[in-house]
Amino acid sequence: MALSKLYVRWTKTTNPYAYASRMVIHAVIDETRCPWRRERASSHVIPDLPGPDRADSVDEQLRVRAALTQVPRGKDPFGSV
């Protein structure tokens, strides 16, 4: 937007580079003052969804560990030679 304004006024100003610099500075200041800049997008909100239930996974791990403690040391738990 600032460039289109600058294009229209480029030949009408006495110092176009200073005018362009001032336009950029004002555009940045206006951008930081906009109220929408202080708002957060809805995508930043963490949804309150329950995670997956891992209780079955923990139970399975406990069963496997209990079974492995009953295998004698040095013995292959899978029965291969």
C-alpha distances in whole Angstrom, upper triangle without the diagonal:
4,5,5,7,9,10,11,13,14,18,18,18,21,20,16,17,17,15,12,14,14,10,10,13,12,9,12,14,12,12,16,17,15,19,18,18,21,22,24,24,27,27,28,31,34,36,40,42,45,45,48,52,53,57,58,57,59,62,62,61,64,67,66,67,70,71,70,72,75,75,78,76,76,77,74,72,72,75,75,77
4,5,5,6,9,10,11,12,15,16,15,18,16,13,13,14,11,8,10,10,7,7,10,9,7,10,13,11,12,15,16,16,20,19,19,22,24,25,25,29,29,30,33,36,38,42,44,47,47,50,54,55,58,60,59,60,63,64,63,66,68,68,68,71,73,72,74,77,77,79,77,78,78,75,74,73,77,76,78
4,5,5,6,9,10,10,14,15,14,17,16,12,12,14,11,8,11,12,9,9,13,13,11,13,16,15,15,18,20,19,23,22,22,25,27,28,28,31,31,32,35,38,40,44,45,49,49,51,55,56,60,61,60,61,65,65,64,67,69,68,69,72,73,73,75,78,77,80,78,78,78,76,74,74,77,76,78
4,5,5,6,9,10,13,14,15,18,17,13,15,16,13,11,14,14,11,12,16,15,13,16,18,17,17,20,21,20,24,23,23,27,28,29,29,32,32,33,36,39,41,45,46,50,50,53,56,58,61,63,61,63,66,66,66,69,71,70,71,74,75,75,77,80,79,82,80,80,80,78,76,75,79,78,80
4,5,5,6,8,12,12,12,15,15,12,13,14,11,9,13,12,9,11,14,13,11,15,17,15,16,20,20,20,23,23,23,26,28,30,30,33,34,34,37,40,43,46,48,51,52,54,58,60,63,65,63,65,68,68,68,71,73,72,73,76,77,77,79,82,81,84,82,82,83,80,79,78,81,81,83
4,5,5,6,9,10,10,13,12,8,10,11,8,7,10,11,8,10,13,13,12,15,17,16,17,21,21,22,25,25,25,28,30,31,32,35,35,36,39,42,44,48,50,53,53,56,59,61,64,66,64,66,69,69,69,71,74,73,73,77,78,77,79,82,82,84,82,82,83,80,79,78,82,81,83
4,6,5,8,10,11,14,13,10,12,14,11,10,13,14,12,13,17,16,15,18,21,20,20,24,25,24,28,28,27,31,32,34,33,37,37,38,41,44,46,50,51,54,55,57,61,62,66,67,66,67,71,70,70,73,75,74,75,78,79,78,80,83,83,85,84,83,84,81,80,79,82,81,83
4,6,8,8,10,14,14,11,14,15,12,12,15,15,13,15,18,17,16,20,22,20,21,25,25,25,28,28,28,32,33,35,35,38,38,39,42,45,47,51,53,56,57,59,63,64,68,69,68,69,73,73,72,75,77,77,77,81,82,81,83,86,86,88,86,86,87,84,83,82,85,84,87
4,6,5,6,10,11,8,11,12,9,10,13,13,11,14,17,16,16,19,21,20,21,25,25,25,29,29,29,32,34,36,36,39,40,40,43,47,49,52,54,58,58,61,64,66,69,71,69,71,74,74,74,76,79,78,79,82,83,82,84,87,87,89,88,88,88,85,84,83,87,86,88
4,6,6,9,9,6,9,11,8,9,12,13,12,14,17,17,17,20,22,21,23,26,26,27,31,31,30,33,35,37,37,41,41,41,44,48,50,53,55,58,59,61,65,66,70,71,70,71,74,74,74,76,79,78,78,82,83,82,84,87,87,89,87,87,87,85,84,83,86,85,87
4,6,8,9,8,11,13,11,12,15,16,15,18,20,20,20,24,25,25,26,29,30,30,34,34,34,37,39,41,41,44,45,45,48,51,54,57,59,62,62,65,69,70,73,75,73,75,78,78,77,80,83,82,82,85,87,86,88,91,90,92,91,90,91,88,87,86,90,89,91
4,7,9,8,12,13,10,12,16,15,15,18,20,19,20,23,24,24,26,29,29,29,33,34,33,36,38,40,41,44,45,45,48,51,54,57,59,62,63,66,69,71,74,76,74,76,79,79,78,81,84,83,83,86,88,87,89,92,92,94,92,92,92,90,89,88,92,91,93
4,6,6,9,9,7,10,13,12,12,16,17,17,18,21,22,22,24,27,27,28,32,33,32,35,37,39,40,43,44,44,47,50,53,56,58,62,62,65,68,69,73,75,73,74,78,78,77,80,82,82,82,85,86,85,87,90,90,92,90,90,91,89,87,87,90,89,91
4,6,9,9,9,12,13,13,15,17,18,19,21,23,24,24,27,29,29,31,34,35,34,37,40,42,43,46,47,46,50,53,55,59,61,64,64,67,70,72,75,77,75,76,80,80,79,82,84,83,84,87,88,87,89,92,92,94,92,92,93,90,89,89,92,91,93
4,6,6,6,9,10,11,12,15,16,17,18,20,21,22,24,26,27,29,33,33,32,35,38,39,40,44,44,44,47,50,53,56,58,61,62,64,68,69,72,74,72,73,77,77,76,79,81,80,80,84,85,84,86,89,89,90,88,88,89,87,86,86,89,88,90
4,6,5,6,9,10,10,12,14,15,16,18,20,21,22,24,26,27,31,31,30,33,35,37,38,41,41,41,44,47,50,54,56,59,59,61,65,66,69,71,69,71,74,74,73,76,78,78,78,81,82,81,83,86,86,88,86,86,87,84,83,83,86,85,87
4,5,5,6,9,10,11,12,14,15,17,19,20,21,23,25,26,30,30,29,31,34,36,36,40,40,40,43,46,49,52,54,57,57,60,63,64,67,69,67,68,72,72,71,73,76,75,75,78,80,79,80,84,83,85,83,83,84,81,80,80,83,82,84
4,5,5,6,9,10,11,12,14,16,17,18,20,21,23,25,28,29,27,30,33,35,36,40,40,39,42,45,48,51,54,57,57,60,63,64,67,69,67,68,72,72,71,73,76,75,75,79,80,79,80,84,84,85,83,83,84,82,81,81,84,83,85
4,5,5,6,9,10,11,12,14,15,16,18,20,21,22,26,27,26,29,31,33,34,38,38,38,41,44,47,50,52,56,56,59,62,63,66,68,67,68,71,72,71,73,76,75,75,79,80,79,81,84,84,86,84,84,85,82,81,81,84,84,85
4,5,5,6,9,10,10,12,14,15,16,19,20,21,25,25,24,27,29,31,32,35,36,35,39,42,44,48,50,53,53,56,59,60,64,65,64,65,68,69,67,70,73,72,72,75,77,76,77,81,80,82,81,81,81,79,78,77,81,80,82
4,5,5,6,9,10,11,13,14,15,17,19,20,24,25,23,26,28,30,31,35,35,34,37,40,43,47,49,52,52,55,58,59,62,64,62,63,67,67,66,69,71,70,70,74,75,74,76,79,79,81,79,79,80,77,76,76,80,79,81
4,5,5,6,9,10,11,12,14,16,17,19,22,23,22,24,27,29,30,34,35,34,37,40,43,46,48,52,52,55,58,59,63,65,63,64,67,68,67,69,72,71,71,75,76,75,77,80,80,82,80,80,81,79,78,78,81,80,82
4,5,5,6,9,10,10,12,14,15,16,20,21,20,23,25,27,28,32,32,32,35,38,41,44,46,50,50,53,56,58,61,63,61,62,66,66,65,68,71,70,70,73,75,74,76,79,79,81,79,79,80,78,76,76,80,79,81
4,5,5,6,9,10,10,13,14,16,19,20,18,21,23,25,26,30,30,29,33,36,38,42,44,47,47,50,53,54,58,60,58,59,63,63,62,65,67,67,67,70,71,70,72,75,75,77,75,76,76,74,73,73,76,75,77
4,5,5,6,9,10,11,13,15,18,19,17,20,23,24,26,30,30,29,32,35,38,41,44,47,47,50,53,54,58,60,58,59,62,63,62,64,67,67,66,70,71,70,72,75,75,77,75,76,77,74,73,73,77,76,78
4,5,5,6,8,10,11,12,16,17,16,18,21,24,25,29,30,29,32,35,38,41,43,46,47,50,53,55,58,60,59,59,63,64,63,65,68,67,67,71,72,71,73,76,76,79,77,77,78,76,74,74,78,77,80
4,5,5,6,9,10,11,15,15,14,17,19,21,22,26,27,26,29,32,35,38,40,44,44,47,51,52,55,57,56,57,60,61,60,63,65,65,65,68,70,69,71,74,74,76,75,75,75,73,72,71,75,75,77
4,5,5,6,9,10,14,14,12,15,17,19,21,24,25,24,27,30,33,36,38,42,42,45,48,49,53,55,53,54,58,58,57,60,63,62,62,65,67,66,68,71,71,73,71,72,73,70,69,69,72,72,74
4,5,5,6,9,12,14,12,14,17,19,21,25,26,25,27,31,33,36,39,42,43,46,49,50,54,56,55,55,59,60,59,61,64,63,63,66,68,67,69,72,72,75,73,74,74,72,71,71,74,74,76
4,5,5,6,10,12,11,13,16,18,20,23,25,24,26,30,32,35,38,41,42,45,49,50,53,55,54,55,59,59,59,61,64,64,64,67,68,68,69,73,73,75,74,74,75,73,71,71,75,74,77
4,5,6,9,9,8,11,13,15,17,20,21,21,23,27,29,32,35,38,39,42,45,47,50,52,51,52,55,56,55,57,60,60,60,63,65,64,66,69,69,72,70,71,71,69,67,67,71,71,73
4,6,8,9,7,9,12,14,16,20,21,20,22,25,28,31,34,37,38,41,44,45,48,51,50,50,54,55,54,56,59,59,59,62,63,63,64,67,68,70,69,69,70,68,66,66,70,70,72
4,6,9,8,9,12,15,17,21,22,21,23,26,29,32,35,38,39,42,45,47,50,52,51,52,55,56,56,58,61,61,61,63,66,65,66,70,70,73,71,72,73,70,69,69,73,73,75
4,6,6,8,10,13,15,18,20,19,21,25,27,30,33,36,37,41,44,45,48,51,50,51,54,55,54,57,59,59,60,62,64,64,65,69,69,72,70,71,72,69,67,67,71,71,74
4,5,6,7,11,13,16,18,17,19,22,24,27,30,33,35,38,41,43,46,48,48,49,52,53,52,54,57,58,58,60,62,62,64,67,67,70,69,70,70,68,66,66,70,70,73
4,5,5,8,9,12,15,14,16,20,22,25,27,31,32,36,39,41,43,46,45,46,49,50,50,52,55,55,55,58,60,60,61,64,65,68,67,68,68,65,63,63,67,67,70
4,5,8,10,13,15,14,16,19,22,25,28,31,32,35,38,40,43,45,44,45,48,49,49,51,54,54,54,57,59,58,60,63,64,66,65,66,66,64,62,62,66,66,68
4,7,10,13,15,13,15,18,21,23,26,29,31,34,37,39,41,44,43,44,47,48,48,50,52,53,53,55,57,57,58,62,62,65,64,65,65,63,61,61,65,65,68
4,7,9,12,10,12,15,18,20,23,26,28,31,34,36,39,41,41,42,45,46,46,47,50,51,51,53,55,55,57,60,61,63,62,63,64,61,59,59,63,63,66
4,6,8,7,8,12,14,17,20,23,24,28,31,33,35,38,37,38,41,42,42,44,47,47,47,50,52,52,53,56,57,60,59,60,60,58,56,56,59,60,62
4,5,6,8,11,13,16,19,22,23,26,29,32,35,37,36,37,40,41,41,43,46,46,47,49,51,51,53,55,56,59,58,59,59,56,54,54,58,58,61
4,5,6,9,10,13,15,19,20,23,27,29,32,34,33,35,38,39,39,41,43,44,44,47,49,49,51,53,54,57,56,57,57,55,52,52,56,56,59
4,5,8,9,13,14,18,18,21,25,27,30,32,31,32,35,36,36,39,41,41,42,44,46,46,48,51,51,54,53,54,54,52,49,49,53,53,56
4,6,9,12,14,18,18,21,25,26,29,32,31,32,35,36,36,38,40,41,41,44,45,45,47,50,51,53,53,54,53,51,49,49,53,53,56
4,6,9,12,15,16,20,23,25,27,30,29,30,33,34,34,36,39,39,40,42,44,44,46,49,50,53,52,53,53,51,48,48,52,53,56
4,6,9,12,13,16,19,21,24,26,26,26,29,31,31,33,35,36,36,39,40,41,42,45,46,49,48,50,49,47,45,45,49,49,52
4,6,9,11,14,17,20,22,24,24,25,28,29,30,32,34,35,36,38,40,40,42,44,45,48,48,50,49,47,44,44,48,49,52
4,7,9,13,15,18,20,22,23,24,26,28,28,30,32,33,34,36,38,39,40,43,44,47,47,48,48,46,43,43,47,48,51
4,6,9,12,15,17,19,20,21,23,25,25,27,29,30,31,33,35,36,38,40,41,44,44,46,45,43,40,40,44,45,48
4,7,8,11,13,16,16,17,20,21,22,24,26,27,28,30,32,33,34,36,38,41,41,43,42,40,37,37,41,42,46
4,6,9,11,14,14,15,17,19,19,21,23,24,25,27,29,30,31,34,35,38,38,40,39,37,34,34,38,39,42
4,6,9,10,11,12,15,15,16,19,20,21,23,25,26,27,29,31,32,35,36,37,36,34,31,31,35,36,39
4,6,7,8,10,12,13,14,16,18,19,20,22,23,25,26,28,30,33,34,36,34,32,29,29,33,35,38
4,5,5,6,9,10,11,13,14,16,17,19,20,21,23,25,26,30,30,32,31,29,26,26,30,32,35
4,5,5,6,9,10,11,12,14,15,17,18,20,21,23,25,28,29,31,30,29,25,26,29,32,35
4,5,5,6,9,10,11,12,14,15,17,18,20,22,23,27,28,30,28,26,23,23,27,29,32
4,5,5,6,9,10,11,12,14,15,17,19,21,22,25,26,27,26,24,21,21,25,27,30
4,5,5,6,9,10,11,12,14,15,17,19,21,24,24,26,25,24,21,22,25,27,30
4,5,5,6,9,10,11,12,14,16,17,19,23,24,26,25,23,20,21,24,27,30
4,5,5,6,9,10,11,12,14,16,17,21,22,24,22,20,17,18,21,23,26
4,5,5,6,9,10,11,12,15,16,19,20,21,20,19,16,17,20,22,25
4,5,5,6,9,10,11,13,15,18,19,21,20,20,16,18,21,24,26
4,6,5,6,9,10,11,13,17,18,20,19,18,14,16,19,22,25
4,5,5,6,9,10,11,15,16,17,16,15,11,13,16,18,21
4,5,5,6,9,10,13,14,16,15,15,12,14,17,20,22
4,5,5,7,9,12,14,17,16,16,13,15,18,20,23
4,5,5,7,11,13,15,13,13,9,12,14,17,20
4,5,5,9,10,12,11,10,7,10,13,15,18
4,6,8,9,12,11,12,10,14,15,18,20
4,6,9,12,11,12,10,13,14,17,19
4,6,9,7,8,6,10,11,14,15
4,6,6,9,9,12,12,14,15
4,5,8,9,13,13,15,15
4,7,9,12,11,12,12
4,6,9,8,9,10
4,5,5,7,8
4,6,8,10
4,6,9
4,7
4
